[in-house]
């Protein structure tokens, strides 16, 4: 129980940093759950999500492909293009 507050503070800090980068709160929270609160993986995911979204791909397809490819940009892009 004693480490729970530290984990929570770490989670809040990570969320705060991501929100300050301009990501939407809902996306940040969803990504945090998907990647077991790994700030590094969440940051990669959100960055690629925004990038592929700007390219015109559908958000639900992007999420699926990024999860499948483990945030590997080139593989994810290939998958998206083939859909």
ROLOZA-482594 format. One record per atom (N, C-alpha, C): atom name; residue number from 1; x, y, z; residue in three letters; chain. Coordinates in steps of 0.1 Angstrom, whole numbers, padded with zeros to 4 digits. Example, Ala and Ser with C-alpha at 12.3 -4.5 7.8 and 13.67 -1.06 7.14 Angstrom:
REM residues 2
+----+-----+-------+-------+-------+-----+----+
! at !   i !    px !    py !    pz !  aa ! ch !
+----+-----+-------+-------+-------+-----+----+
!  N !   1 !  0132 ! -0057 !  0078 ! ALA !  A !
! CA !   1 !  0123 ! -0045 !  0078 ! ALA !  A !
!  C !   1 !  0132 ! -0033 !  0078 ! ALA !  A !
!  N !   2 !  0128 ! -0022 !  0071 ! SER !  A !
! CA !   2 !  0137 ! -0011 !  0071 ! SER !  A !
!  C !   2 !  0129 !  0000 !  0079 ! SER !  A !
+----+-----+-------+-------+-------+-----+----+
***
This chain:
REM residues 83
+----+-----+-------+-------+-------+-----+----+
! at !   i !    px !    py !    pz !  aa ! ch !
+----+-----+-------+-------+-------+-----+----+
!  N !   1 !  0008 ! -0012 !  0000 ! UNK !  A !
! CA !   1 !  0000 !  0000 !  0000 ! UNK !  A !
!  C !   1 !  0008 !  0013 !  0000 ! UNK !  A !
!  N !   2 !  0020 !  0012 !  0006 ! UNK !  A !
! CA !   2 !  0028 !  0025 !  0007 ! UNK !  A !
!  C !   2 !  0033 !  0030 ! -0006 ! UNK !  A !
!  N !   3 !  0035 !  0021 ! -0016 ! UNK !  A !
! CA !   3 !  0040 !  0026 ! -0029 ! UNK !  A !
!  C !   3 !  0028 !  0030 ! -0038 ! UNK !  A !
!  N !   4 !  0016 !  0028 ! -0035 ! UNK !  A !
! CA !   4 !  0005 !  0032 ! -0043 ! UNK !  A !
!  C !   4 !  0004 !  0047 ! -0045 ! UNK !  A !
!  N !   5 !  0006 !  0055 ! -0034 ! UNK !  A !
! CA !   5 !  0006 !  0070 ! -0036 ! UNK !  A !
!  C !   5 !  0017 !  0074 ! -0046 ! UNK !  A !
!  N !   6 !  0029 !  0068 ! -0045 ! UNK !  A !
! CA !   6 !  0040 !  0072 ! -0054 ! UNK !  A !
!  C !   6 !  0036 !  0068 ! -0068 ! UNK !  A !
!  N !   7 !  0030 !  0057 ! -0071 ! UNK !  A !
! CA !   7 !  0026 !  0053 ! -0084 ! UNK !  A !
!  C !   7 !  0015 !  0063 ! -0089 ! UNK !  A !
!  N !   8 !  0006 !  0067 ! -0080 ! UNK !  A !
! CA !   8 ! -0004 !  0077 ! -0084 ! UNK !  A !
!  C !   8 !  0002 !  0090 ! -0088 ! UNK !  A !
!  N !   9 !  0011 !  0095 ! -0080 ! UNK !  A !
! CA !   9 !  0018 !  0108 ! -0082 ! UNK !  A !
!  C !   9 !  0025 !  0107 ! -0096 ! UNK !  A !
!  N !  10 !  0032 !  0096 ! -0098 ! UNK !  A !
! CA !  10 !  0039 !  0094 ! -0110 ! UNK !  A !
!  C !  10 !  0030 !  0094 ! -0122 ! UNK !  A !
!  N !  11 !  0018 !  0088 ! -0121 ! UNK !  A !
! CA !  11 !  0008 !  0088 ! -0131 ! UNK !  A !
!  C !  11 !  0003 !  0102 ! -0134 ! UNK !  A !
!  N !  12 !  0000 !  0109 ! -0123 ! UNK !  A !
! CA !  12 ! -0005 !  0123 ! -0125 ! UNK !  A !
!  C !  12 !  0006 !  0132 ! -0131 ! UNK !  A !
!  N !  13 !  0018 !  0130 ! -0128 ! UNK !  A !
! CA !  13 !  0029 !  0138 ! -0133 ! UNK !  A !
!  C !  13 !  0030 !  0135 ! -0148 ! UNK !  A !
!  N !  14 !  0029 !  0122 ! -0152 ! UNK !  A !
! CA !  14 !  0030 !  0118 ! -0166 ! UNK !  A !
!  C !  14 !  0019 !  0124 ! -0174 ! UNK !  A !
!  N !  15 !  0007 !  0123 ! -0168 ! UNK !  A !
! CA !  15 ! -0005 !  0128 ! -0175 ! UNK !  A !
!  C !  15 ! -0004 !  0143 ! -0177 ! UNK !  A !
!  N !  16 !  0001 !  0150 ! -0167 ! UNK !  A !
! CA !  16 !  0003 !  0165 ! -0167 ! UNK !  A !
!  C !  16 !  0012 !  0169 ! -0178 ! UNK !  A !
!  N !  17 !  0024 !  0162 ! -0179 ! UNK !  A !
! CA !  17 !  0034 !  0165 ! -0190 ! UNK !  A !
!  C !  17 !  0028 !  0162 ! -0203 ! UNK !  A !
!  N !  18 !  0020 !  0152 ! -0205 ! UNK !  A !
! CA !  18 !  0014 !  0149 ! -0218 ! UNK !  A !
!  C !  18 !  0004 !  0159 ! -0222 ! UNK !  A !
!  N !  19 ! -0004 !  0163 ! -0212 ! UNK !  A !
! CA !  19 ! -0015 !  0173 ! -0215 ! UNK !  A !
!  C !  19 ! -0008 !  0186 ! -0219 ! UNK !  A !
!  N !  20 !  0003 !  0190 ! -0213 ! UNK !  A !
! CA !  20 !  0010 !  0202 ! -0216 ! UNK !  A !
!  C !  20 !  0016 !  0202 ! -0230 ! UNK !  A !
!  N !  21 !  0018 !  0189 ! -0235 ! UNK !  A !
! CA !  21 !  0023 !  0188 ! -0249 ! UNK !  A !
!  C !  21 !  0011 !  0189 ! -0259 ! UNK !  A !
!  N !  22 ! -0001 !  0191 ! -0254 ! UNK !  A !
! CA !  22 ! -0012 !  0194 ! -0263 ! UNK !  A !
!  C !  22 ! -0021 !  0182 ! -0266 ! UNK !  A !
!  N !  23 ! -0018 !  0170 ! -0260 ! UNK !  A !
! CA !  23 ! -0027 !  0158 ! -0262 ! UNK !  A !
!  C !  23 ! -0040 !  0160 ! -0254 ! UNK !  A !
!  N !  24 ! -0050 !  0154 ! -0260 ! UNK !  A !
! CA !  24 ! -0063 !  0154 ! -0253 ! UNK !  A !
!  C !  24 ! -0064 !  0145 ! -0241 ! UNK !  A !
!  N !  25 ! -0071 !  0150 ! -0230 ! UNK !  A !
! CA !  25 ! -0071 !  0142 ! -0218 ! UNK !  A !
!  C !  25 ! -0076 !  0128 ! -0220 ! UNK !  A !
!  N !  26 ! -0087 !  0126 ! -0227 ! UNK !  A !
! CA !  26 ! -0093 !  0113 ! -0230 ! UNK !  A !
!  C !  26 ! -0083 !  0104 ! -0236 ! UNK !  A !
!  N !  27 ! -0075 !  0109 ! -0246 ! UNK !  A !
! CA !  27 ! -0065 !  0101 ! -0253 ! UNK !  A !
!  C !  27 ! -0054 !  0097 ! -0244 ! UNK !  A !
!  N !  28 ! -0050 !  0106 ! -0235 ! UNK !  A !
! CA !  28 ! -0039 !  0104 ! -0226 ! UNK !  A !
!  C !  28 ! -0043 !  0093 ! -0216 ! UNK !  A !
!  N !  29 ! -0055 !  0094 ! -0210 ! UNK !  A !
! CA !  29 ! -0060 !  0084 ! -0201 ! UNK !  A !
!  C !  29 ! -0061 !  0070 ! -0207 ! UNK !  A !
!  N !  30 ! -0067 !  0070 ! -0219 ! UNK !  A !
! CA !  30 ! -0068 !  0057 ! -0226 ! UNK !  A !
!  C !  30 ! -0055 !  0051 ! -0229 ! UNK !  A !
!  N !  31 ! -0045 !  0059 ! -0234 ! UNK !  A !
! CA !  31 ! -0032 !  0053 ! -0237 ! UNK !  A !
!  C !  31 ! -0025 !  0049 ! -0225 ! UNK !  A !
!  N !  32 ! -0027 !  0056 ! -0214 ! UNK !  A !
! CA !  32 ! -0020 !  0052 ! -0201 ! UNK !  A !
!  C !  32 ! -0025 !  0038 ! -0197 ! UNK !  A !
!  N !  33 ! -0038 !  0035 ! -0199 ! UNK !  A !
! CA !  33 ! -0043 !  0022 ! -0195 ! UNK !  A !
!  C !  33 ! -0038 !  0012 ! -0205 ! UNK !  A !
!  N !  34 ! -0037 !  0015 ! -0218 ! UNK !  A !
! CA !  34 ! -0033 !  0005 ! -0228 ! UNK !  A !
!  C !  34 ! -0019 !  0001 ! -0226 ! UNK !  A !
!  N !  35 ! -0010 !  0010 ! -0221 ! UNK !  A !
! CA !  35 !  0004 !  0007 ! -0220 ! UNK !  A !
!  C !  35 !  0009 !  0006 ! -0205 ! UNK !  A !
!  N !  36 !  0000 !  0002 ! -0197 ! UNK !  A !
! CA !  36 !  0003 !  0000 ! -0183 ! UNK !  A !
!  C !  36 !  0011 !  0012 ! -0177 ! UNK !  A !
!  N !  37 !  0007 !  0024 ! -0180 ! UNK !  A !
! CA !  37 !  0012 !  0036 ! -0174 ! UNK !  A !
!  C !  37 !  0027 !  0039 ! -0177 ! UNK !  A !
!  N !  38 !  0032 !  0033 ! -0188 ! UNK !  A !
! CA !  38 !  0046 !  0036 ! -0193 ! UNK !  A !
!  C !  38 !  0046 !  0049 ! -0200 ! UNK !  A !
!  N !  39 !  0051 !  0059 ! -0194 ! UNK !  A !
! CA !  39 !  0051 !  0073 ! -0200 ! UNK !  A !
!  C !  39 !  0058 !  0073 ! -0214 ! UNK !  A !
!  N !  40 !  0069 !  0065 ! -0215 ! UNK !  A !
! CA !  40 !  0076 !  0065 ! -0228 ! UNK !  A !
!  C !  40 !  0068 !  0059 ! -0239 ! UNK !  A !
!  N !  41 !  0061 !  0047 ! -0236 ! UNK !  A !
! CA !  41 !  0053 !  0041 ! -0246 ! UNK !  A !
!  C !  41 !  0041 !  0050 ! -0250 ! UNK !  A !
!  N !  42 !  0035 !  0056 ! -0240 ! UNK !  A !
! CA !  42 !  0023 !  0064 ! -0242 ! UNK !  A !
!  C !  42 !  0027 !  0076 ! -0251 ! UNK !  A !
!  N !  43 !  0039 !  0082 ! -0248 ! UNK !  A !
! CA !  43 !  0043 !  0094 ! -0256 ! UNK !  A !
!  C !  43 !  0045 !  0090 ! -0270 ! UNK !  A !
!  N !  44 !  0052 !  0078 ! -0272 ! UNK !  A !
! CA !  44 !  0054 !  0073 ! -0286 ! UNK !  A !
!  C !  44 !  0041 !  0071 ! -0293 ! UNK !  A !
!  N !  45 !  0031 !  0065 ! -0286 ! UNK !  A !
! CA !  45 !  0018 !  0062 ! -0292 ! UNK !  A !
!  C !  45 !  0011 !  0074 ! -0296 ! UNK !  A !
!  N !  46 !  0010 !  0084 ! -0286 ! UNK !  A !
! CA !  46 !  0003 !  0096 ! -0289 ! UNK !  A !
!  C !  46 !  0009 !  0104 ! -0300 ! UNK !  A !
!  N !  47 !  0022 !  0104 ! -0301 ! UNK !  A !
! CA !  47 !  0029 !  0111 ! -0312 ! UNK !  A !
!  C !  47 !  0026 !  0105 ! -0325 ! UNK !  A !
!  N !  48 !  0027 !  0092 ! -0326 ! UNK !  A !
! CA !  48 !  0024 !  0085 ! -0339 ! UNK !  A !
!  C !  48 !  0009 !  0086 ! -0342 ! UNK !  A !
!  N !  49 !  0000 !  0085 ! -0332 ! UNK !  A !
! CA !  49 ! -0014 !  0087 ! -0334 ! UNK !  A !
!  C !  49 ! -0017 !  0100 ! -0341 ! UNK !  A !
!  N !  50 ! -0011 !  0111 ! -0336 ! UNK !  A !
! CA !  50 ! -0013 !  0124 ! -0341 ! UNK !  A !
!  C !  50 ! -0007 !  0125 ! -0356 ! UNK !  A !
!  N !  51 !  0004 !  0119 ! -0357 ! UNK !  A !
! CA !  51 !  0011 !  0120 ! -0370 ! UNK !  A !
!  C !  51 !  0003 !  0113 ! -0381 ! UNK !  A !
!  N !  52 ! -0002 !  0100 ! -0378 ! UNK !  A !
! CA !  52 ! -0010 !  0093 ! -0388 ! UNK !  A !
!  C !  52 ! -0023 !  0099 ! -0390 ! UNK !  A !
!  N !  53 ! -0029 !  0105 ! -0379 ! UNK !  A !
! CA !  53 ! -0042 !  0112 ! -0380 ! UNK !  A !
!  C !  53 ! -0040 !  0124 ! -0390 ! UNK !  A !
!  N !  54 ! -0029 !  0131 ! -0389 ! UNK !  A !
! CA !  54 ! -0027 !  0142 ! -0399 ! UNK !  A !
!  C !  54 ! -0025 !  0137 ! -0413 ! UNK !  A !
!  N !  55 ! -0021 !  0125 ! -0415 ! UNK !  A !
! CA !  55 ! -0020 !  0119 ! -0428 ! UNK !  A !
!  C !  55 ! -0033 !  0115 ! -0434 ! UNK !  A !
!  N !  56 ! -0044 !  0115 ! -0425 ! UNK !  A !
! CA !  56 ! -0057 !  0112 ! -0430 ! UNK !  A !
!  C !  56 ! -0062 !  0098 ! -0427 ! UNK !  A !
!  N !  57 ! -0055 !  0091 ! -0419 ! UNK !  A !
! CA !  57 ! -0060 !  0077 ! -0415 ! UNK !  A !
!  C !  57 ! -0070 !  0079 ! -0403 ! UNK !  A !
!  N !  58 ! -0078 !  0069 ! -0402 ! UNK !  A !
! CA !  58 ! -0089 !  0069 ! -0392 ! UNK !  A !
!  C !  58 ! -0083 !  0065 ! -0379 ! UNK !  A !
!  N !  59 ! -0087 !  0072 ! -0368 ! UNK !  A !
! CA !  59 ! -0082 !  0071 ! -0355 ! UNK !  A !
!  C !  59 ! -0083 !  0056 ! -0349 ! UNK !  A !
!  N !  60 ! -0094 !  0050 ! -0351 ! UNK !  A !
! CA !  60 ! -0096 !  0036 ! -0346 ! UNK !  A !
!  C !  60 ! -0087 !  0027 ! -0353 ! UNK !  A !
!  N !  61 ! -0084 !  0028 ! -0366 ! UNK !  A !
! CA !  61 ! -0075 !  0020 ! -0373 ! UNK !  A !
!  C !  61 ! -0061 !  0022 ! -0369 ! UNK !  A !
!  N !  62 ! -0057 !  0035 ! -0366 ! UNK !  A !
! CA !  62 ! -0044 !  0038 ! -0362 ! UNK !  A !
!  C !  62 ! -0041 !  0031 ! -0348 ! UNK !  A !
!  N !  63 ! -0050 !  0033 ! -0339 ! UNK !  A !
! CA !  63 ! -0049 !  0027 ! -0326 ! UNK !  A !
!  C !  63 ! -0046 !  0012 ! -0327 ! UNK !  A !
!  N !  64 ! -0055 !  0005 ! -0335 ! UNK !  A !
! CA !  64 ! -0054 ! -0009 ! -0336 ! UNK !  A !
!  C !  64 ! -0040 ! -0013 ! -0342 ! UNK !  A !
!  N !  65 ! -0036 ! -0006 ! -0352 ! UNK !  A !
! CA !  65 ! -0023 ! -0010 ! -0359 ! UNK !  A !
!  C !  65 ! -0011 ! -0007 ! -0350 ! UNK !  A !
!  N !  66 ! -0012 !  0004 ! -0343 ! UNK !  A !
! CA !  66 !  0000 !  0008 ! -0334 ! UNK !  A !
!  C !  66 !  0001 ! -0003 ! -0323 ! UNK !  A !
!  N !  67 ! -0010 ! -0007 ! -0317 ! UNK !  A !
! CA !  67 ! -0010 ! -0017 ! -0307 ! UNK !  A !
!  C !  67 ! -0004 ! -0030 ! -0313 ! UNK !  A !
!  N !  68 ! -0009 ! -0034 ! -0325 ! UNK !  A !
! CA !  68 ! -0004 ! -0046 ! -0331 ! UNK !  A !
!  C !  68 !  0011 ! -0046 ! -0334 ! UNK !  A !
!  N !  69 !  0016 ! -0034 ! -0338 ! UNK !  A !
! CA !  69 !  0030 ! -0032 ! -0342 ! UNK !  A !
!  C !  69 !  0039 ! -0027 ! -0331 ! UNK !  A !
!  N !  70 !  0033 ! -0026 ! -0319 ! UNK !  A !
! CA !  70 !  0041 ! -0021 ! -0308 ! UNK !  A !
!  C !  70 !  0048 ! -0007 ! -0310 ! UNK !  A !
!  N !  71 !  0040 !  0002 ! -0316 ! UNK !  A !
! CA !  71 !  0045 !  0016 ! -0318 ! UNK !  A !
!  C !  71 !  0056 !  0017 ! -0328 ! UNK !  A !
!  N !  72 !  0058 !  0006 ! -0336 ! UNK !  A !
! CA !  72 !  0069 !  0007 ! -0346 ! UNK !  A !
!  C !  72 !  0063 !  0015 ! -0359 ! UNK !  A !
!  N !  73 !  0069 !  0027 ! -0361 ! UNK !  A !
! CA !  73 !  0063 !  0036 ! -0371 ! UNK !  A !
!  C !  73 !  0062 !  0030 ! -0385 ! UNK !  A !
!  N !  74 !  0073 !  0024 ! -0390 ! UNK !  A !
! CA !  74 !  0074 !  0019 ! -0403 ! UNK !  A !
!  C !  74 !  0064 !  0008 ! -0405 ! UNK !  A !
!  N !  75 !  0064 ! -0002 ! -0396 ! UNK !  A !
! CA !  75 !  0055 ! -0013 ! -0397 ! UNK !  A !
!  C !  75 !  0040 ! -0008 ! -0397 ! UNK !  A !
!  N !  76 !  0038 !  0001 ! -0388 ! UNK !  A !
! CA !  76 !  0024 !  0006 ! -0386 ! UNK !  A !
!  C !  76 !  0019 !  0013 ! -0399 ! UNK !  A !
!  N !  77 !  0028 !  0021 ! -0405 ! UNK !  A !
! CA !  77 !  0025 !  0028 ! -0417 ! UNK !  A !
!  C !  77 !  0022 !  0019 ! -0428 ! UNK !  A !
!  N !  78 !  0030 !  0008 ! -0429 ! UNK !  A !
! CA !  78 !  0028 ! -0002 ! -0440 ! UNK !  A !
!  C !  78 !  0014 ! -0008 ! -0438 ! UNK !  A !
!  N !  79 !  0011 ! -0012 ! -0425 ! UNK !  A !
! CA !  79 ! -0002 ! -0018 ! -0422 ! UNK !  A !
!  C !  79 ! -0014 ! -0008 ! -0426 ! UNK !  A !
!  N !  80 ! -0012 !  0004 ! -0423 ! UNK !  A !
! CA !  80 ! -0023 !  0014 ! -0425 ! UNK !  A !
!  C !  80 ! -0025 !  0016 ! -0440 ! UNK !  A !
!  N !  81 ! -0014 !  0016 ! -0448 ! UNK !  A !
! CA !  81 ! -0015 !  0018 ! -0462 ! UNK !  A !
!  C !  81 ! -0021 !  0006 ! -0469 ! UNK !  A !
!  N !  82 ! -0019 ! -0006 ! -0463 ! UNK !  A !
! CA !  82 ! -0025 ! -0018 ! -0469 ! UNK !  A !
!  C !  82 ! -0040 ! -0019 ! -0466 ! UNK !  A !
!  N !  83 ! -0045 ! -0013 ! -0456 ! UNK !  A !
! CA !  83 ! -0059 ! -0014 ! -0452 ! UNK !  A !
!  C !  83 ! -0068 ! -0008 ! -0463 ! UNK !  A !
+----+-----+-------+-------+-------+-----+----+
***
